[in-house]
Amino acid sequence: MHFQVGGSDVVIAGAAADRRLQQEDTAMTMYGANPEQLTALGRSLQRQIEAIDAMTSSITATLAGTTWTGPARDQFEHDWHTTFRGALDRMKQAFDAAGHDCVRMSADLQRLLGPR
């Protein structure tokens, strides 16, 4: 078997060539998705938003009710309200977008495949 990697010619012979061909065949047959599983993934991603909201609310409430003063609290509170919550908000947005994409792609696939 002969192919190029980064502009260099590579030759594989024997069992290594057979494994490479099997990997290529497998990769080609794995292109696509199961629409039902894709829908389930999308909905699961969207449900995680509720878990992130619950965690955010719990930590915020616990922090507000905790007797703790000093520079360590000030730093944590600052980090929580800026860095940590910001990261969680971005994660929620990403999960929502990916979830919607999965559900949309599943619907597109189901239209394309027709009834089963």
C-alpha positions as CSV (number, residue, x, y, z in Angstrom):
1,M,0.0,0.0,0.0
2,H,1.3,3.4,-1.0
3,F,0.1,6.8,0.3
4,Q,1.5,10.2,1.3
5,V,1.8,11.8,4.8
6,G,2.8,15.4,5.0
7,G,4.3,15.3,1.5
8,S,6.4,12.2,2.1
9,D,5.7,8.9,0.3
10,V,4.9,6.0,2.7
11,V,4.8,2.4,1.8
12,I,3.2,-0.2,4.1
13,A,3.4,-3.9,3.3
14,G,1.9,-7.1,4.7
15,A,-0.2,-7.1,7.8
16,A,0.3,-3.4,8.4
17,A,-1.2,-2.7,5.0
18,D,-4.1,-5.0,5.7
19,R,-4.9,-3.2,9.0
20,R,-4.6,0.2,7.2
21,L,-7.1,-0.9,4.6
22,Q,-9.5,-2.3,7.2
23,Q,-9.3,1.0,9.1
24,E,-10.1,3.0,5.9
25,D,-13.0,0.6,5.1
26,T,-14.4,1.0,8.6
27,A,-14.1,4.8,8.5
28,M,-16.0,4.9,5.3
29,T,-18.9,2.7,6.5
30,M,-19.2,4.7,9.8
31,Y,-20.1,8.0,8.1
32,G,-23.6,9.0,9.1
33,A,-25.8,8.7,12.2
34,N,-28.6,6.9,13.7
35,P,-31.5,9.5,13.8
36,E,-33.0,8.2,17.0
37,Q,-29.7,8.2,18.8
38,L,-28.9,11.7,17.5
39,T,-32.2,13.0,18.8
40,A,-31.5,11.4,22.2
41,L,-28.1,13.0,22.3
42,G,-29.5,16.4,21.4
43,R,-32.2,16.2,24.1
44,S,-29.6,15.0,26.7
45,L,-27.4,17.9,25.9
46,Q,-30.3,20.3,26.3
47,R,-31.3,18.7,29.7
48,Q,-27.8,19.4,31.0
49,I,-28.6,23.1,30.9
50,E,-31.0,22.5,33.8
51,A,-28.3,20.7,35.8
52,I,-25.9,23.6,35.2
53,D,-28.6,26.1,36.3
54,A,-29.2,24.1,39.4
55,M,-25.5,23.9,40.3
56,T,-25.1,27.6,39.7
57,S,-28.1,28.5,41.9
58,S,-26.9,26.1,44.6
59,I,-23.4,27.5,44.7
60,T,-24.6,31.1,44.6
61,A,-27.1,30.5,47.4
62,T,-24.5,28.6,49.5
63,L,-21.9,31.3,49.0
64,A,-24.4,34.0,50.0
65,G,-25.3,32.1,53.2
66,T,-21.8,31.3,54.2
67,T,-20.1,33.3,57.0
68,W,-16.7,33.9,55.5
69,T,-14.8,37.2,55.3
70,G,-11.4,38.1,54.1
71,P,-9.4,38.2,50.9
72,A,-9.8,34.6,50.1
73,R,-13.6,35.0,50.0
74,D,-13.3,38.2,48.0
75,Q,-11.1,36.4,45.5
76,F,-13.4,33.3,45.3
77,E,-16.5,35.5,45.0
78,H,-14.9,37.5,42.3
79,D,-13.8,34.4,40.4
80,W,-17.2,32.8,40.9
81,H,-19.2,35.7,39.5
82,T,-16.8,36.3,36.6
83,T,-14.7,33.4,35.4
84,F,-16.6,30.4,36.7
85,R,-20.1,31.5,36.0
86,G,-19.0,32.9,32.7
87,A,-17.6,29.5,31.7
88,L,-20.8,27.7,32.8
89,D,-22.9,30.2,30.8
90,R,-20.7,29.4,27.7
91,M,-21.1,25.7,28.4
92,K,-24.9,26.1,28.5
93,Q,-24.9,28.0,25.2
94,A,-22.7,25.4,23.6
95,F,-24.9,22.5,24.9
96,D,-28.1,24.3,23.7
97,A,-26.6,24.9,20.2
98,A,-25.3,21.4,19.9
99,G,-28.5,19.9,21.2
100,H,-30.6,21.9,18.7
101,D,-28.1,20.9,15.9
102,C,-28.4,17.2,16.8
103,V,-32.2,17.3,16.8
104,R,-32.3,19.3,13.5
105,M,-29.9,16.9,11.8
106,S,-31.9,13.9,13.1
107,A,-35.1,15.4,11.6
108,D,-33.2,16.0,8.3
109,L,-32.0,12.5,8.2
110,Q,-35.4,11.1,9.0
111,R,-36.9,13.1,6.1
112,L,-34.1,11.9,3.8
113,L,-34.4,8.2,4.8
114,G,-38.2,8.2,4.9
115,P,-40.3,5.9,7.1
116,R,-38.6,2.8,8.3
